[in-house]
Amino acid sequence: MIGQQDLVRAAVEEPLYGVIYEDTDFADRNVYYHSWPGKRLYVKVVIRLEGNPPEGEIISAYGQFGCKGGEKPIWPPSLHS
């Protein structure tokens, strides 16, 4: 994602449809998606949260064709209650 810092930031600040997901393999990681302008791809950003209050570290960011199955929405709360 070299040169795509603005796209990564947009995914975290304005995730696709306002939804944040829990990673399927790691409960301490949140997943953010954003459409990639001019491409038929989404950018996927995975952030690991640690501490209290939690602080995030970007684990990975890459393009993919769709959302991964099995990821559970955790935000907004109305999607998982």
mmCIF file of the N, C-alpha and C atoms, coordinates in Angstrom:
data_MODEL
# 
_entry.id   MODEL 
# 
loop_
_atom_site.group_PDB 
_atom_site.id 
_atom_site.type_symbol 
_atom_site.label_atom_id 
_atom_site.label_alt_id 
_atom_site.label_comp_id 
_atom_site.label_asym_id 
_atom_site.label_entity_id 
_atom_site.label_seq_id 
_atom_site.pdbx_PDB_ins_code 
_atom_site.Cartn_x 
_atom_site.Cartn_y 
_atom_site.Cartn_z 
_atom_site.occupancy 
_atom_site.B_iso_or_equiv 
_atom_site.pdbx_formal_charge 
_atom_site.auth_seq_id 
_atom_site.auth_comp_id 
_atom_site.auth_asym_id 
_atom_site.auth_atom_id 
_atom_site.pdbx_PDB_model_num 
ATOM 1   N N  . MET A 1 1  ? 0.816   -1.182  0.000  1.00 0.00 ? 1  MET A N  1 
ATOM 2   C CA . MET A 1 1  ? 0.000   0.000   0.000  1.00 0.00 ? 1  MET A CA 1 
ATOM 3   C C  . MET A 1 1  ? 0.869   1.259   0.000  1.00 0.00 ? 1  MET A C  1 
ATOM 4   N N  . ILE A 1 2  ? 2.079   1.141   -0.523 1.00 0.00 ? 2  ILE A N  1 
ATOM 5   C CA . ILE A 1 2  ? 2.966   2.294   -0.598 1.00 0.00 ? 2  ILE A CA 1 
ATOM 6   C C  . ILE A 1 2  ? 2.296   3.387   -1.415 1.00 0.00 ? 2  ILE A C  1 
ATOM 7   N N  . GLY A 1 3  ? 2.286   4.590   -0.863 1.00 0.00 ? 3  GLY A N  1 
ATOM 8   C CA . GLY A 1 3  ? 1.671   5.721   -1.533 1.00 0.00 ? 3  GLY A CA 1 
ATOM 9   C C  . GLY A 1 3  ? 0.160   5.791   -1.364 1.00 0.00 ? 3  GLY A C  1 
ATOM 10  N N  . GLN A 1 4  ? -0.416  4.898   -0.567 1.00 0.00 ? 4  GLN A N  1 
ATOM 11  C CA . GLN A 1 4  ? -1.867  4.854   -0.384 1.00 0.00 ? 4  GLN A CA 1 
ATOM 12  C C  . GLN A 1 4  ? -2.275  5.187   1.054  1.00 0.00 ? 4  GLN A C  1 
ATOM 13  N N  . GLN A 1 5  ? -1.462  5.968   1.737  1.00 0.00 ? 5  GLN A N  1 
ATOM 14  C CA . GLN A 1 5  ? -1.745  6.293   3.131  1.00 0.00 ? 5  GLN A CA 1 
ATOM 15  C C  . GLN A 1 5  ? -3.103  6.976   3.293  1.00 0.00 ? 5  GLN A C  1 
ATOM 16  N N  . ASP A 1 6  ? -3.471  7.832   2.355  1.00 0.00 ? 6  ASP A N  1 
ATOM 17  C CA . ASP A 1 6  ? -4.768  8.508   2.457  1.00 0.00 ? 6  ASP A CA 1 
ATOM 18  C C  . ASP A 1 6  ? -5.917  7.516   2.353  1.00 0.00 ? 6  ASP A C  1 
ATOM 19  N N  . LEU A 1 7  ? -5.762  6.491   1.529  1.00 0.00 ? 7  LEU A N  1 
ATOM 20  C CA . LEU A 1 7  ? -6.796  5.474   1.388  1.00 0.00 ? 7  LEU A CA 1 
ATOM 21  C C  . LEU A 1 7  ? -6.906  4.628   2.658  1.00 0.00 ? 7  LEU A C  1 
ATOM 22  N N  . VAL A 1 8  ? -5.788  4.303   3.258  1.00 0.00 ? 8  VAL A N  1 
ATOM 23  C CA . VAL A 1 8  ? -5.781  3.553   4.515  1.00 0.00 ? 8  VAL A CA 1 
ATOM 24  C C  . VAL A 1 8  ? -6.440  4.390   5.612  1.00 0.00 ? 8  VAL A C  1 
ATOM 25  N N  . ARG A 1 9  ? -6.090  5.653   5.688  1.00 0.00 ? 9  ARG A N  1 
ATOM 26  C CA . ARG A 1 9  ? -6.694  6.549   6.675  1.00 0.00 ? 9  ARG A CA 1 
ATOM 27  C C  . ARG A 1 9  ? -8.206  6.650   6.464  1.00 0.00 ? 9  ARG A C  1 
ATOM 28  N N  . ALA A 1 10 ? -8.635  6.760   5.217  1.00 0.00 ? 10 ALA A N  1 
ATOM 29  C CA . ALA A 1 10 ? -10.070 6.845   4.924  1.00 0.00 ? 10 ALA A CA 1 
ATOM 30  C C  . ALA A 1 10 ? -10.807 5.592   5.381  1.00 0.00 ? 10 ALA A C  1 
ATOM 31  N N  . ALA A 1 11 ? -10.181 4.429   5.220  1.00 0.00 ? 11 ALA A N  1 
ATOM 32  C CA . ALA A 1 11 ? -10.821 3.178   5.649  1.00 0.00 ? 11 ALA A CA 1 
ATOM 33  C C  . ALA A 1 11 ? -11.062 3.176   7.147  1.00 0.00 ? 11 ALA A C  1 
ATOM 34  N N  . VAL A 1 12 ? -10.113 3.698   7.906  1.00 0.00 ? 12 VAL A N  1 
ATOM 35  C CA . VAL A 1 12 ? -10.235 3.700   9.361  1.00 0.00 ? 12 VAL A CA 1 
ATOM 36  C C  . VAL A 1 12 ? -11.192 4.808   9.836  1.00 0.00 ? 12 VAL A C  1 
ATOM 37  N N  . GLU A 1 13 ? -11.103 5.969   9.214  1.00 0.00 ? 13 GLU A N  1 
ATOM 38  C CA . GLU A 1 13 ? -11.934 7.091   9.645  1.00 0.00 ? 13 GLU A CA 1 
ATOM 39  C C  . GLU A 1 13 ? -13.364 7.010   9.125  1.00 0.00 ? 13 GLU A C  1 
ATOM 40  N N  . GLU A 1 14 ? -13.553 6.420   7.942  1.00 0.00 ? 14 GLU A N  1 
ATOM 41  C CA . GLU A 1 14 ? -14.877 6.330   7.324  1.00 0.00 ? 14 GLU A CA 1 
ATOM 42  C C  . GLU A 1 14 ? -15.058 4.943   6.702  1.00 0.00 ? 14 GLU A C  1 
ATOM 43  N N  . PRO A 1 15 ? -15.187 3.901   7.528  1.00 0.00 ? 15 PRO A N  1 
ATOM 44  C CA . PRO A 1 15 ? -15.303 2.549   6.975  1.00 0.00 ? 15 PRO A CA 1 
ATOM 45  C C  . PRO A 1 15 ? -16.556 2.392   6.106  1.00 0.00 ? 15 PRO A C  1 
ATOM 46  N N  . LEU A 1 16 ? -16.468 1.473   5.171  1.00 0.00 ? 16 LEU A N  1 
ATOM 47  C CA . LEU A 1 16 ? -17.560 1.197   4.244  1.00 0.00 ? 16 LEU A CA 1 
ATOM 48  C C  . LEU A 1 16 ? -18.852 0.962   5.012  1.00 0.00 ? 16 LEU A C  1 
ATOM 49  N N  . TYR A 1 17 ? -19.886 1.707   4.684  1.00 0.00 ? 17 TYR A N  1 
ATOM 50  C CA . TYR A 1 17 ? -21.206 1.641   5.328  1.00 0.00 ? 17 TYR A CA 1 
ATOM 51  C C  . TYR A 1 17 ? -21.145 1.898   6.833  1.00 0.00 ? 17 TYR A C  1 
ATOM 52  N N  . GLY A 1 18 ? -20.044 2.439   7.341  1.00 0.00 ? 18 GLY A N  1 
ATOM 53  C CA . GLY A 1 18 ? -19.910 2.733   8.761  1.00 0.00 ? 18 GLY A CA 1 
ATOM 54  C C  . GLY A 1 18 ? -19.728 1.509   9.636  1.00 0.00 ? 18 GLY A C  1 
ATOM 55  N N  . VAL A 1 19 ? -19.350 0.376   9.029  1.00 0.00 ? 19 VAL A N  1 
ATOM 56  C CA . VAL A 1 19 ? -19.271 -0.893  9.764  1.00 0.00 ? 19 VAL A CA 1 
ATOM 57  C C  . VAL A 1 19 ? -17.811 -1.268  10.029 1.00 0.00 ? 19 VAL A C  1 
ATOM 58  N N  . ILE A 1 20 ? -17.534 -1.661  11.275 1.00 0.00 ? 20 ILE A N  1 
ATOM 59  C CA . ILE A 1 20 ? -16.238 -2.200  11.671 1.00 0.00 ? 20 ILE A CA 1 
ATOM 60  C C  . ILE A 1 20 ? -16.462 -3.655  12.052 1.00 0.00 ? 20 ILE A C  1 
ATOM 61  N N  . TYR A 1 21 ? -15.548 -4.521  11.639 1.00 0.00 ? 21 TYR A N  1 
ATOM 62  C CA . TYR A 1 21 ? -15.680 -5.958  11.858 1.00 0.00 ? 21 TYR A CA 1 
ATOM 63  C C  . TYR A 1 21 ? -14.617 -6.474  12.819 1.00 0.00 ? 21 TYR A C  1 
ATOM 64  N N  . GLU A 1 22 ? -14.924 -7.601  13.462 1.00 0.00 ? 22 GLU A N  1 
ATOM 65  C CA . GLU A 1 22 ? -13.929 -8.340  14.246 1.00 0.00 ? 22 GLU A CA 1 
ATOM 66  C C  . GLU A 1 22 ? -13.282 -9.357  13.323 1.00 0.00 ? 22 GLU A C  1 
ATOM 67  N N  . ASP A 1 23 ? -11.980 -9.453  13.372 1.00 0.00 ? 23 ASP A N  1 
ATOM 68  C CA . ASP A 1 23 ? -11.242 -10.414 12.557 1.00 0.00 ? 23 ASP A CA 1 
ATOM 69  C C  . ASP A 1 23 ? -11.690 -11.845 12.877 1.00 0.00 ? 23 ASP A C  1 
ATOM 70  N N  . THR A 1 24 ? -11.728 -12.697 11.867 1.00 0.00 ? 24 THR A N  1 
ATOM 71  C CA . THR A 1 24 ? -12.190 -14.076 12.070 1.00 0.00 ? 24 THR A CA 1 
ATOM 72  C C  . THR A 1 24 ? -11.203 -14.908 12.880 1.00 0.00 ? 24 THR A C  1 
ATOM 73  N N  . ASP A 1 25 ? -9.925  -14.563 12.854 1.00 0.00 ? 25 ASP A N  1 
ATOM 74  C CA . ASP A 1 25 ? -8.911  -15.370 13.520 1.00 0.00 ? 25 ASP A CA 1 
ATOM 75  C C  . ASP A 1 25 ? -8.379  -14.767 14.823 1.00 0.00 ? 25 ASP A C  1 
ATOM 76  N N  . PHE A 1 26 ? -8.492  -13.444 14.965 1.00 0.00 ? 26 PHE A N  1 
ATOM 77  C CA . PHE A 1 26 ? -7.911  -12.773 16.125 1.00 0.00 ? 26 PHE A CA 1 
ATOM 78  C C  . PHE A 1 26 ? -8.930  -11.798 16.710 1.00 0.00 ? 26 PHE A C  1 
ATOM 79  N N  . ALA A 1 27 ? -9.411  -12.075 17.920 1.00 0.00 ? 27 ALA A N  1 
ATOM 80  C CA . ALA A 1 27 ? -10.443 -11.238 18.552 1.00 0.00 ? 27 ALA A CA 1 
ATOM 81  C C  . ALA A 1 27 ? -9.929  -9.841  18.904 1.00 0.00 ? 27 ALA A C  1 
ATOM 82  N N  . ASP A 1 28 ? -8.602  -9.663  18.983 1.00 0.00 ? 28 ASP A N  1 
ATOM 83  C CA . ASP A 1 28 ? -8.054  -8.347  19.325 1.00 0.00 ? 28 ASP A CA 1 
ATOM 84  C C  . ASP A 1 28 ? -7.774  -7.492  18.098 1.00 0.00 ? 28 ASP A C  1 
ATOM 85  N N  . ARG A 1 29 ? -8.305  -7.919  16.945 1.00 0.00 ? 29 ARG A N  1 
ATOM 86  C CA . ARG A 1 29 ? -8.074  -7.167  15.704 1.00 0.00 ? 29 ARG A CA 1 
ATOM 87  C C  . ARG A 1 29 ? -9.398  -6.743  15.080 1.00 0.00 ? 29 ARG A C  1 
ATOM 88  N N  . ASN A 1 30 ? -9.441  -5.477  14.705 1.00 0.00 ? 30 ASN A N  1 
ATOM 89  C CA . ASN A 1 30 ? -10.599 -4.938  14.011 1.00 0.00 ? 30 ASN A CA 1 
ATOM 90  C C  . ASN A 1 30 ? -10.281 -4.792  12.529 1.00 0.00 ? 30 ASN A C  1 
ATOM 91  N N  . VAL A 1 31 ? -11.311 -4.939  11.705 1.00 0.00 ? 31 VAL A N  1 
ATOM 92  C CA . VAL A 1 31 ? -11.152 -4.888  10.255 1.00 0.00 ? 31 VAL A CA 1 
ATOM 93  C C  . VAL A 1 31 ? -12.005 -3.751  9.706  1.00 0.00 ? 31 VAL A C  1 
ATOM 94  N N  . TYR A 1 32 ? -11.405 -2.960  8.843  1.00 0.00 ? 32 TYR A N  1 
ATOM 95  C CA . TYR A 1 32 ? -12.054 -1.816  8.215  1.00 0.00 ? 32 TYR A CA 1 
ATOM 96  C C  . TYR A 1 32 ? -11.953 -1.976  6.697  1.00 0.00 ? 32 TYR A C  1 
ATOM 97  N N  . TYR A 1 33 ? -13.041 -1.684  6.001  1.00 0.00 ? 33 TYR A N  1 
ATOM 98  C CA . TYR A 1 33 ? -13.049 -1.723  4.538  1.00 0.00 ? 33 TYR A CA 1 
ATOM 99  C C  . TYR A 1 33 ? -13.395 -0.346  3.998  1.00 0.00 ? 33 TYR A C  1 
ATOM 100 N N  . HIS A 1 34 ? -12.901 -0.059  2.810  1.00 0.00 ? 34 HIS A N  1 
ATOM 101 C CA . HIS A 1 34 ? -13.246 1.181   2.115  1.00 0.00 ? 34 HIS A CA 1 
ATOM 102 C C  . HIS A 1 34 ? -13.141 0.902   0.621  1.00 0.00 ? 34 HIS A C  1 
ATOM 103 N N  . SER A 1 35 ? -14.019 1.516   -0.148 1.00 0.00 ? 35 SER A N  1 
ATOM 104 C CA . SER A 1 35 ? -13.929 1.330   -1.598 1.00 0.00 ? 35 SER A CA 1 
ATOM 105 C C  . SER A 1 35 ? -12.671 2.016   -2.118 1.00 0.00 ? 35 SER A C  1 
ATOM 106 N N  . TRP A 1 36 ? -12.101 1.443   -3.146 1.00 0.00 ? 36 TRP A N  1 
ATOM 107 C CA . TRP A 1 36 ? -10.874 1.955   -3.740 1.00 0.00 ? 36 TRP A CA 1 
ATOM 108 C C  . TRP A 1 36 ? -11.274 2.711   -5.000 1.00 0.00 ? 36 TRP A C  1 
ATOM 109 N N  . PRO A 1 37 ? -11.213 4.028   -4.982 1.00 0.00 ? 37 PRO A N  1 
ATOM 110 C CA . PRO A 1 37 ? -11.676 4.817   -6.127 1.00 0.00 ? 37 PRO A CA 1 
ATOM 111 C C  . PRO A 1 37 ? -10.986 4.417   -7.439 1.00 0.00 ? 37 PRO A C  1 
ATOM 112 N N  . GLY A 1 38 ? -11.797 4.238   -8.462 1.00 0.00 ? 38 GLY A N  1 
ATOM 113 C CA . GLY A 1 38 ? -11.270 3.911   -9.784 1.00 0.00 ? 38 GLY A CA 1 
ATOM 114 C C  . GLY A 1 38 ? -10.912 2.455   -9.980 1.00 0.00 ? 38 GLY A C  1 
ATOM 115 N N  . LYS A 1 39 ? -11.136 1.625   -8.966 1.00 0.00 ? 39 LYS A N  1 
ATOM 116 C CA . LYS A 1 39 ? -10.824 0.200   -9.066 1.00 0.00 ? 39 LYS A CA 1 
ATOM 117 C C  . LYS A 1 39 ? -12.018 -0.606  -8.594 1.00 0.00 ? 39 LYS A C  1 
ATOM 118 N N  . ARG A 1 40 ? -12.070 -1.846  -8.995 1.00 0.00 ? 40 ARG A N  1 
ATOM 119 C CA . ARG A 1 40 ? -13.128 -2.741  -8.521 1.00 0.00 ? 40 ARG A CA 1 
ATOM 120 C C  . ARG A 1 40 ? -12.615 -3.536  -7.326 1.00 0.00 ? 40 ARG A C  1 
ATOM 121 N N  . LEU A 1 41 ? -12.014 -2.818  -6.411 1.00 0.00 ? 41 LEU A N  1 
ATOM 122 C CA . LEU A 1 41 ? -11.416 -3.413  -5.217 1.00 0.00 ? 41 LEU A CA 1 
ATOM 123 C C  . LEU A 1 41 ? -11.855 -2.645  -3.979 1.00 0.00 ? 41 LEU A C  1 
ATOM 124 N N  . TYR A 1 42 ? -11.666 -3.292  -2.852 1.00 0.00 ? 42 TYR A N  1 
ATOM 125 C CA . TYR A 1 42 ? -11.795 -2.635  -1.552 1.00 0.00 ? 42 TYR A CA 1 
ATOM 126 C C  . TYR A 1 42 ? -10.418 -2.656  -0.908 1.00 0.00 ? 42 TYR A C  1 
ATOM 127 N N  . VAL A 1 43 ? -10.142 -1.645  -0.108 1.00 0.00 ? 43 VAL A N  1 
ATOM 128 C CA . VAL A 1 43 ? -8.954  -1.702  0.730  1.00 0.00 ? 43 VAL A CA 1 
ATOM 129 C C  . VAL A 1 43 ? -9.410  -2.288  2.061  1.00 0.00 ? 43 VAL A C  1 
ATOM 130 N N  . LYS A 1 44 ? -8.636  -3.226  2.573  1.00 0.00 ? 44 LYS A N  1 
ATOM 131 C CA . LYS A 1 44 ? -8.898  -3.852  3.865  1.00 0.00 ? 44 LYS A CA 1 
ATOM 132 C C  . LYS A 1 44 ? -7.764  -3.466  4.796  1.00 0.00 ? 44 LYS A C  1 
ATOM 133 N N  . VAL A 1 45 ? -8.126  -2.917  5.957  1.00 0.00 ? 45 VAL A N  1 
ATOM 134 C CA . VAL A 1 45 ? -7.136  -2.507  6.949  1.00 0.00 ? 45 VAL A CA 1 
ATOM 135 C C  . VAL A 1 45 ? -7.419  -3.292  8.233  1.00 0.00 ? 45 VAL A C  1 
ATOM 136 N N  . VAL A 1 46 ? -6.397  -3.945  8.755  1.00 0.00 ? 46 VAL A N  1 
ATOM 137 C CA . VAL A 1 46 ? -6.518  -4.722  9.988  1.00 0.00 ? 46 VAL A CA 1 
ATOM 138 C C  . VAL A 1 46 ? -5.710  -4.012  11.068 1.00 0.00 ? 46 VAL A C  1 
ATOM 139 N N  . ILE A 1 47 ? -6.377  -3.734  12.188 1.00 0.00 ? 47 ILE A N  1 
ATOM 140 C CA . ILE A 1 47 ? -5.739  -3.030  13.293 1.00 0.00 ? 47 ILE A CA 1 
ATOM 141 C C  . ILE A 1 47 ? -5.833  -3.875  14.553 1.00 0.00 ? 47 ILE A C  1 
ATOM 142 N N  . ARG A 1 48 ? -4.687  -4.030  15.244 1.00 0.00 ? 48 ARG A N  1 
ATOM 143 C CA . ARG A 1 48 ? -4.659  -4.736  16.530 1.00 0.00 ? 48 ARG A CA 1 
ATOM 144 C C  . ARG A 1 48 ? -4.817  -3.708  17.639 1.00 0.00 ? 48 ARG A C  1 
ATOM 145 N N  . LEU A 1 49 ? -5.710  -3.996  18.569 1.00 0.00 ? 49 LEU A N  1 
ATOM 146 C CA . LEU A 1 49 ? -5.972  -3.103  19.698 1.00 0.00 ? 49 LEU A CA 1 
ATOM 147 C C  . LEU A 1 49 ? -5.362  -3.675  20.963 1.00 0.00 ? 49 LEU A C  1 
ATOM 148 N N  . GLU A 1 50 ? -4.673  -2.807  21.736 1.00 0.00 ? 50 GLU A N  1 
ATOM 149 C CA . GLU A 1 50 ? -4.064  -3.227  22.995 1.00 0.00 ? 50 GLU A CA 1 
ATOM 150 C C  . GLU A 1 50 ? -4.191  -2.116  24.020 1.00 0.00 ? 50 GLU A C  1 
ATOM 151 N N  . GLY A 1 51 ? -4.221  -2.485  25.291 1.00 0.00 ? 51 GLY A N  1 
ATOM 152 C CA . GLY A 1 51 ? -4.195  -1.524  26.380 1.00 0.00 ? 51 GLY A CA 1 
ATOM 153 C C  . GLY A 1 51 ? -5.571  -1.079  26.827 1.00 0.00 ? 51 GLY A C  1 
ATOM 154 N N  . ASN A 1 52 ? -5.553  -0.214  27.853 1.00 0.00 ? 52 ASN A N  1 
ATOM 155 C CA . ASN A 1 52 ? -6.788  0.344   28.377 1.00 0.00 ? 52 ASN A CA 1 
ATOM 156 C C  . ASN A 1 52 ? -6.514  1.802   28.752 1.00 0.00 ? 52 ASN A C  1 
ATOM 157 N N  . PRO A 1 53 ? -7.001  2.769   27.999 1.00 0.00 ? 53 PRO A N  1 
ATOM 158 C CA . PRO A 1 53 ? -7.869  2.595   26.825 1.00 0.00 ? 53 PRO A CA 1 
ATOM 159 C C  . PRO A 1 53 ? -7.082  1.991   25.660 1.00 0.00 ? 53 PRO A C  1 
ATOM 160 N N  . PRO A 1 54 ? -7.798  1.293   24.776 1.00 0.00 ? 54 PRO A N  1 
ATOM 161 C CA . PRO A 1 54 ? -7.104  0.617   23.682 1.00 0.00 ? 54 PRO A CA 1 
ATOM 162 C C  . PRO A 1 54 ? -6.453  1.577   22.697 1.00 0.00 ? 54 PRO A C  1 
ATOM 163 N N  . GLU A 1 55 ? -5.273  1.180   22.256 1.00 0.00 ? 55 GLU A N  1 
ATOM 164 C CA . GLU A 1 55 ? -4.566  1.891   21.191 1.00 0.00 ? 55 GLU A CA 1 
ATOM 165 C C  . GLU A 1 55 ? -4.395  0.915   20.051 1.00 0.00 ? 55 GLU A C  1 
ATOM 166 N N  . GLY A 1 56 ? -4.451  1.418   18.829 1.00 0.00 ? 56 GLY A N  1 
ATOM 167 C CA . GLY A 1 56 ? -4.386  0.549   17.666 1.00 0.00 ? 56 GLY A CA 1 
ATOM 168 C C  . GLY A 1 56 ? -3.074  0.617   16.925 1.00 0.00 ? 56 GLY A C  1 
ATOM 169 N N  . GLU A 1 57 ? -2.726  -0.519  16.325 1.00 0.00 ? 57 GLU A N  1 
ATOM 170 C CA . GLU A 1 57 ? -1.540  -0.632  15.478 1.00 0.00 ? 57 GLU A CA 1 
ATOM 171 C C  . GLU A 1 57 ? -1.975  -1.299  14.180 1.00 0.00 ? 57 GLU A C  1 
ATOM 172 N N  . ILE A 1 58 ? -1.647  -0.692  13.058 1.00 0.00 ? 58 ILE A N  1 
ATOM 173 C CA . ILE A 1 58 ? -1.993  -1.297  11.773 1.00 0.00 ? 58 ILE A CA 1 
ATOM 174 C C  . ILE A 1 58 ? -1.149  -2.541  11.571 1.00 0.00 ? 58 ILE A C  1 
ATOM 175 N N  . ILE A 1 59 ? -1.829  -3.669  11.379 1.00 0.00 ? 59 ILE A N  1 
ATOM 176 C CA . ILE A 1 59 ? -1.154  -4.945  11.149 1.00 0.00 ? 59 ILE A CA 1 
ATOM 177 C C  . ILE A 1 59 ? -0.962  -5.168  9.654  1.00 0.00 ? 59 ILE A C  1 
ATOM 178 N N  . SER A 1 60 ? -1.999  -4.869  8.874  1.00 0.00 ? 60 SER A N  1 
ATOM 179 C CA . SER A 1 60 ? -1.894  -5.032  7.425  1.00 0.00 ? 60 SER A CA 1 
ATOM 180 C C  . SER A 1 60 ? -2.912  -4.150  6.730  1.00 0.00 ? 60 SER A C  1 
ATOM 181 N N  . ALA A 1 61 ? -2.627  -3.854  5.474  1.00 0.00 ? 61 ALA A N  1 
ATOM 182 C CA . ALA A 1 61 ? -3.540  -3.096  4.614  1.00 0.00 ? 61 ALA A CA 1 
ATOM 183 C C  . ALA A 1 61 ? -3.286  -3.563  3.191  1.00 0.00 ? 61 ALA A C  1 
ATOM 184 N N  . TYR A 1 62 ? -4.362  -3.965  2.514  1.00 0.00 ? 62 TYR A N  1 
ATOM 185 C CA . TYR A 1 62 ? -4.208  -4.478  1.159  1.00 0.00 ? 62 TYR A CA 1 
ATOM 186 C C  . TYR A 1 62 ? -5.536  -4.415  0.424  1.00 0.00 ? 62 TYR A C  1 
ATOM 187 N N  . GLY A 1 63 ? -5.484  -4.566  -0.879 1.00 0.00 ? 63 GLY A N  1 
ATOM 188 C CA . GLY A 1 63 ? -6.685  -4.568  -1.699 1.00 0.00 ? 63 GLY A CA 1 
ATOM 189 C C  . GLY A 1 63 ? -7.227  -5.976  -1.865 1.00 0.00 ? 63 GLY A C  1 
ATOM 190 N N  . GLN A 1 64 ? -8.564  -6.069  -1.905 1.00 0.00 ? 64 GLN A N  1 
ATOM 191 C CA . GLN A 1 64 ? -9.200  -7.353  -2.189 1.00 0.00 ? 64 GLN A CA 1 
ATOM 192 C C  . GLN A 1 64 ? -10.559 -7.098  -2.820 1.00 0.00 ? 64 GLN A C  1 
ATOM 193 N N  . PHE A 1 65 ? -11.133 -8.136  -3.428 1.00 0.00 ? 65 PHE A N  1 
ATOM 194 C CA . PHE A 1 65 ? -12.358 -7.995  -4.199 1.00 0.00 ? 65 PHE A CA 1 
ATOM 195 C C  . PHE A 1 65 ? -13.628 -7.953  -3.369 1.00 0.00 ? 65 PHE A C  1 
ATOM 196 N N  . GLY A 1 66 ? -13.606 -8.380  -2.146 1.00 0.00 ? 66 GLY A N  1 
ATOM 197 C CA . GLY A 1 66 ? -14.805 -8.359  -1.312 1.00 0.00 ? 66 GLY A CA 1 
ATOM 198 C C  . GLY A 1 66 ? -14.459 -8.593  0.138  1.00 0.00 ? 66 GLY A C  1 
ATOM 199 N N  . CYS A 1 67 ? -15.465 -8.514  0.978  1.00 0.00 ? 67 CYS A N  1 
ATOM 200 C CA . CYS A 1 67 ? -15.277 -8.761  2.400  1.00 0.00 ? 67 CYS A CA 1 
ATOM 201 C C  . CYS A 1 67 ? -15.103 -10.253 2.651  1.00 0.00 ? 67 CYS A C  1 
ATOM 202 N N  . LYS A 1 68 ? -14.302 -10.578 3.645  1.00 0.00 ? 68 LYS A N  1 
ATOM 203 C CA . LYS A 1 68 ? -14.055 -11.970 4.002  1.00 0.00 ? 68 LYS A CA 1 
ATOM 204 C C  . LYS A 1 68 ? -15.253 -12.525 4.762  1.00 0.00 ? 68 LYS A C  1 
ATOM 205 N N  . GLY A 1 69 ? -15.690 -13.697 4.392  1.00 0.00 ? 69 GLY A N  1 
ATOM 206 C CA . GLY A 1 69 ? -16.799 -14.342 5.093  1.00 0.00 ? 69 GLY A CA 1 
ATOM 207 C C  . GLY A 1 69 ? -16.437 -14.672 6.527  1.00 0.00 ? 69 GLY A C  1 
ATOM 208 N N  . GLY A 1 70 ? -17.404 -14.565 7.400  1.00 0.00 ? 70 GLY A N  1 
ATOM 209 C CA . GLY A 1 70 ? -17.195 -14.925 8.795  1.00 0.00 ? 70 GLY A CA 1 
ATOM 210 C C  . GLY A 1 70 ? -16.812 -13.776 9.691  1.00 0.00 ? 70 GLY A C  1 
ATOM 211 N N  . GLU A 1 71 ? -16.461 -12.628 9.125  1.00 0.00 ? 71 GLU A N  1 
ATOM 212 C CA . GLU A 1 71 ? -16.143 -11.475 9.959  1.00 0.00 ? 71 GLU A CA 1 
ATOM 213 C C  . GLU A 1 71 ? -17.440 -10.949 10.577 1.00 0.00 ? 71 GLU A C  1 
ATOM 214 N N  . LYS A 1 72 ? -17.403 -10.720 11.895 1.00 0.00 ? 72 LYS A N  1 
ATOM 215 C CA . LYS A 1 72 ? -18.594 -10.278 12.617 1.00 0.00 ? 72 LYS A CA 1 
ATOM 216 C C  . LYS A 1 72 ? -18.584 -8.763  12.776 1.00 0.00 ? 72 LYS A C  1 
ATOM 217 N N  . PRO A 1 73 ? -19.692 -8.096  12.431 1.00 0.00 ? 73 PRO A N  1 
ATOM 218 C CA . PRO A 1 73 ? -19.739 -6.649  12.662 1.00 0.00 ? 73 PRO A CA 1 
ATOM 219 C C  . PRO A 1 73 ? -19.767 -6.352  14.156 1.00 0.00 ? 73 PRO A C  1 
ATOM 220 N N  . ILE A 1 74 ? -18.922 -5.402  14.583 1.00 0.00 ? 74 ILE A N  1 
ATOM 221 C CA . ILE A 1 74 ? -18.888 -5.007  15.988 1.00 0.00 ? 74 ILE A CA 1 
ATOM 222 C C  . ILE A 1 74 ? -19.293 -3.547  16.156 1.00 0.00 ? 74 ILE A C  1 
ATOM 223 N N  . TRP A 1 75 ? -19.359 -2.804  15.064 1.00 0.00 ? 75 TRP A N  1 
ATOM 224 C CA . TRP A 1 75 ? -19.784 -1.405  15.110 1.00 0.00 ? 75 TRP A CA 1 
ATOM 225 C C  . TRP A 1 75 ? -20.518 -1.091  13.832 1.00 0.00 ? 75 TRP A C  1 
ATOM 226 N N  . PRO A 1 76 ? -21.630 -0.435  13.888 1.00 0.00 ? 76 PRO A N  1 
ATOM 227 C CA . PRO A 1 76 ? -22.290 0.080   15.074 1.00 0.00 ? 76 PRO A CA 1 
ATOM 228 C C  . PRO A 1 76 ? -22.935 -1.030  15.902 1.00 0.00 ? 76 PRO A C  1 
ATOM 229 N N  . PRO A 1 77 ? -23.173 -0.758  17.183 1.00 0.00 ? 77 PRO A N  1 
ATOM 230 C CA . PRO A 1 77 ? -23.711 -1.772  18.090 1.00 0.00 ? 77 PRO A CA 1 
ATOM 231 C C  . PRO A 1 77 ? -25.031 -2.383  17.615 1.00 0.00 ? 77 PRO A C  1 
ATOM 232 N N  . SER A 1 78 ? -25.833 -1.642  16.896 1.00 0.00 ? 78 SER A N  1 
ATOM 233 C CA . SER A 1 78 ? -27.128 -2.144  16.447 1.00 0.00 ? 78 SER A CA 1 
ATOM 234 C C  . SER A 1 78 ? -27.011 -3.351  15.520 1.00 0.00 ? 78 SER A C  1 
ATOM 235 N N  . LEU A 1 79 ? -25.841 -3.557  14.916 1.00 0.00 ? 79 LEU A N  1 
ATOM 236 C CA . LEU A 1 79 ? -25.662 -4.697  14.008 1.00 0.00 ? 79 LEU A CA 1 
ATOM 237 C C  . LEU A 1 79 ? -25.360 -5.996  14.731 1.00 0.00 ? 79 LEU A C  1 
ATOM 238 N N  . HIS A 1 80 ? -24.940 -5.940  15.987 1.00 0.00 ? 80 HIS A N  1 
ATOM 239 C CA . HIS A 1 80 ? -24.605 -7.183  16.678 1.00 0.00 ? 80 HIS A CA 1 
ATOM 240 C C  . HIS A 1 80 ? -25.403 -7.393  17.952 1.00 0.00 ? 80 HIS A C  1 
ATOM 241 N N  . SER A 1 81 ? -26.418 -6.592  18.184 1.00 0.00 ? 81 SER A N  1 
ATOM 242 C CA . SER A 1 81 ? -27.203 -6.777  19.412 1.00 0.00 ? 81 SER A CA 1 
ATOM 243 C C  . SER A 1 81 ? -28.424 -7.630  19.140 1.00 0.00 ? 81 SER A C  1 
# 
